[in-house]
Amino acid sequence: MGKASSSKKVARAASTGGGRTSRGARPWGWYLSMGLVVVLGMVTIVFSRNDRQQVAAARPTIRDHWHTAYGFYNCTKFEPQLPQPPTLIGLHTHNDGLMHIEPQNSQDTGKGATLGRFASGQPGFELEPGRMEYPGAKPVKDGQKCGDKRASLQMWVWDNEQDDKGRVVPGDPRDLRIRDNMLLTMAFVPEGTEVPKPPSVDNLKNPNAGEGAHTGGAPPASPNGSIPIPPAVPPEGDATPGASTPGASDAPPASDAPPASDAPPASDAPASPTPVPPAGEAPLTPPR
């Protein structure tokens, strides 16, 4: 019995190559491959998330057309809205109290769509930390007074028309990013003043209404909103509808009228009418 059992063990060992069976070995290769898959998946997720964030940060693009309501609240009142500038850059206004963000190049896209960029396209608009020259108003500077209180330049922002809280954006006002449907009130007020939303907020409901003032656009509308049409010139004679209106140059050509040289002189006119001969006969000579 012992000899037969030993023979079986020898045969079994020979079939496995003389070492341990594979049942007891650890699959290190499989573990390493699974770990590599997990690491590569995490790296891919991180990079794709960064790409999405960069794409979102790149807006507005040259395909976007955004609008922001703005106003300058000077102590206790809003100053008049800015006029349309003679030359339009990617951030401009159409005398409607709105910033129109229509990027034209890399200066207007992404992080370039700022309040400073908008101010650079408005003649006479100077902006820097703690100081602003708004066209049509006196320059303001931190420390000057509104009434008997010292005031400062503050940038109040609301994310949209429904936002009722608003917030002050600190830092350089030239770096303030402009967003779609945002409300911005540039305020020169004492600390603690309740700053209102810009009065042009209602224009966001139809933000393209002021586009007609664009250079090279449609002609200005009349007070009732219609485009004026020049009066038609009344036709001479019985012109048919749809026909062109005849002018002086459309008169019948001179060749259709009998020339003056063909008319007989008054002195040579016959005393009596000359009889007309029948067809085919020679003309009759009147008696002398």
For each residue, the residues with C-beta under 8 A, 3 or more apart:
1: 4 5
2: 5 6
3: 6 7
4: 1 7 8
5: 1 2 8 9
6: 2 3 9 10
7: 3 4 10 11
8: 4 5 11 12
9: 5 6 12 13
10: 6 7 13 14
11: 7 8 14 15
12: 8 9 15 16
13: 9 10 16 18
14: 10 11 17 18
15: 11 12
16: 12 13 19 20 21
17: 14
18: 13 14
19: 16
20: 16 24 25
21: 16 24
22: 25
23:
24: 20 21
25: 20 22
26: 31
27: 30 31
28: 31 32
29: 32 33
30: 27 33 34
31: 26 27 28 34 35
32: 28 29 35 36
33: 29 30 36 37
34: 30 31 37 38
35: 31 32 38 39
36: 32 33 39 40
37: 33 34 40 41
38: 34 35 41 42
39: 35 36 42 43
40: 36 37 43 44
41: 37 38 44 45
42: 38 39 45 46
43: 39 40 46 47
44: 40 41 47 48
45: 41 42 48 49
46: 42 43 49 50
47: 43 44 50 51
48: 44 45 51 52
49: 45 46 52 53
50: 46 47 53 54
51: 47 48 54 55
52: 48 49 55 56
53: 49 50 56 57
54: 50 51 57 58
55: 51 52 58 59
56: 52 53 59
57: 53 54 110 111
58: 54 55 61 109 110
59: 55 56 64 109 110
60: 64 66 101 103 108 109 110 113 180
61: 58 64 103 109 110
62: 103 104 105 108 109
63:
64: 59 60 61 101 102 103 180
65: 100 101 102
66: 60 100 101 102 113 178 179 180 181
67: 98 99 100 101 180 181 204 207
68: 98 99 101 178 179 180 181 182 183 184
69: 97 98 99 182 183 184 197 198 200 201 203 204
70: 97 98 99 183 184 185 186 198 200
71: 78 79 81 97 184 185 186 197 198 199 200
72: 78 79 132 134 137 185 186 187 188
73: 77 78 79 185 186 187 188 189 195 196
74: 77 78 79 134 137 140 188
75: 146 147 151 188 189
76: 146 147
77: 73 74
78: 71 72 73 74 198 199
79: 71 72 73 74 134 136 137
80: 136
81: 71 93 95 96 97 200
82: 93 95 122 125 135
83: 93 95 135
84: 88 92 93 94 95 213 214
85: 88 92 93 121 122 123
86: 123 215
87: 121
88: 84 85 92 121 214 215
89: 92 104 107 108 117 120 121
90: 101 102 103 104 105 107 108 109 113 117
91: 99 100 101 102 108 113 117 118 121 178
92: 84 85 88 89 99 100 102 118 121
93: 81 82 83 84 85 96 97 98 99 100 118 122
94: 84 98 100 210 211 213 214
95: 81 82 83 84 210 213
96: 81 93 200 203 207 209 210
97: 69 70 71 81 93 198 199 200 203
98: 67 68 69 70 93 94 200 203 204 207 210
99: 67 68 69 70 91 92 93 118 178 184
100: 65 66 67 91 92 93 94 207
101: 60 64 65 66 67 68 90 91 108 113 178 180
102: 64 65 66 90 91 92 108
103: 60 61 62 64 90 108 109 112 113
104: 62 89 90 107 108
105: 62 90 108 109
106: 109 110 112
107: 89 90 104 112 117
108: 60 62 89 90 91 101 102 103 104 105 112 113 117
109: 58 59 60 61 62 90 103 105 106 112 113
110: 57 58 59 60 61 106 113
111: 57 114 177
112: 103 106 107 108 109 117
113: 60 66 90 91 101 103 108 109 110 117 177 178
114: 111 117 118 174 175 176 177 178
115: 118 119 127 155 173 174 175 176 178 184
116: 119 120 127 172 173 174 175 176
117: 89 90 91 107 108 112 113 114 120 121
118: 91 92 93 99 114 115 121 122 178
119: 115 116 122 125 126 127 174
120: 89 116 117 125
121: 85 87 88 89 91 92 117 118
122: 82 85 93 118 119 125 135
123: 85 86 135
124: 133 135
125: 82 119 120 122 133 134 135
126: 119 131 132 133 139
127: 115 116 119 131 132 133 173 174
128: 131 132 172 173 174
129: 171 172 173
130: 141 142 152 153
131: 126 127 128 139 140 141 142 153
132: 72 126 127 128 139 140 153 173 186 188
133: 124 125 126 127 139
134: 72 74 79 125 137 139 140 186
135: 82 83 122 123 124 125
136: 79 80
137: 72 74 79 134 140
138:
139: 126 131 132 133 134
140: 74 131 132 134 137 144 151 153 188
141: 130 131 144 153
142: 130 131 151 152 153
143: 150 151 152
144: 140 141 150 151 188
145: 148 149 150 151
146: 75 76 149 150 151 188 189 190
147: 75 76
148: 145
149: 145 146 190
150: 143 144 145 146 190
151: 75 140 142 143 144 145 146 188 189 190
152: 130 142 143 188 189 190 191
153: 130 131 132 140 141 142 173 186 187 188
154: 168 186 187 188 189 195
155: 115 168 169 173 176 184 185 186 187
156: 166 167 168 169 184 185 186 187 195
157: 166 167 168 169 176 182 183 184
158: 161 163 164 165 166 182 183 184 197
159: 163 179 181 182 183
160: 163 181 182 183
161: 158 181 183 201 204
162:
163: 158 159 160 166 183
164: 158
165: 158
166: 156 157 158 163 183 195 197
167: 156 157
168: 154 155 156 157
169: 155 156 157 173 176
170:
171: 129 175 176
172: 116 128 129 175 176
173: 115 116 127 128 129 132 153 155 169 176 186
174: 114 115 116 119 127 128
175: 114 115 116 171 172
176: 114 115 116 155 157 169 171 172 173 184
177: 111 113 114
178: 66 68 91 99 101 113 114 115 118 182 184
179: 66 68 159 182
180: 60 64 66 67 68 101
181: 66 67 68 159 160 161 204
182: 68 69 157 158 159 160 178 179
183: 68 69 70 157 158 159 160 161 163 166 197 198 201
184: 68 69 70 71 99 115 155 156 157 158 176 178 198
185: 70 71 72 73 155 156 195 196 197 198
186: 70 71 72 73 132 134 153 154 155 156 173
187: 72 73 153 154 155 156 193 195
188: 72 73 74 75 132 140 144 146 151 152 153 154
189: 73 75 146 151 152 154 193 195
190: 146 149 150 151 152 193
191: 152
192:
193: 187 189 190
194:
195: 73 154 156 166 185 187 189
196: 73 185
197: 69 71 158 166 183 185 201
198: 69 70 71 78 97 183 184 185 201
199: 71 78 97 202
200: 69 70 71 81 96 97 98 203 204
201: 69 161 183 197 198 204
202: 199 205
203: 69 96 97 98 200 206 207 209 210
204: 67 69 98 161 181 200 201 207
205: 202
206: 203 209
207: 67 96 98 100 203 204 210
208: 211
209: 96 203 206 212
210: 94 95 96 98 203 207 213
211: 94 208 214 217
212: 209 217 218 219 220 221
213: 84 94 95 210 217 220
214: 84 88 94 211 217
215: 86 88
216:
217: 211 212 213 214
218: 212 221 227
219: 212 227 228
220: 212 213
221: 212 218 225 226 227 228
222: 225 226 227 228
223:
224:
225: 221 222
226: 221 222
227: 218 219 221 222
228: 219 221 222
229:
230:
231:
232: 245
233: 245
234: 245
235: 239 243 245 246
236: 239 245 246
237: 246
238:
239: 235 236 243 245 246
240: 243
241:
242:
243: 235 239 240
244:
245: 232 233 234 235 236 239
246: 235 236 237 239 250 251
247: 250
248: 251
249:
250: 246 247
251: 246 248
252: 256 257
253: 256
254: 257
255:
256: 252 253
257: 252 254
258: 262 263
259: 262
260: 263
261:
262: 258 259
263: 258 260
264: 268 269
265: 268 269
266: 269
267:
268: 264 265
269: 264 265 266
270: 273 274 286
271:
272: 286
273: 270
274: 270 286
275: 284
276:
277: 281 282 283 284
278: 281
279:
280:
281: 277 278
282: 277
283: 277
284: 275 277
285:
286: 270 272 274
287:
288:
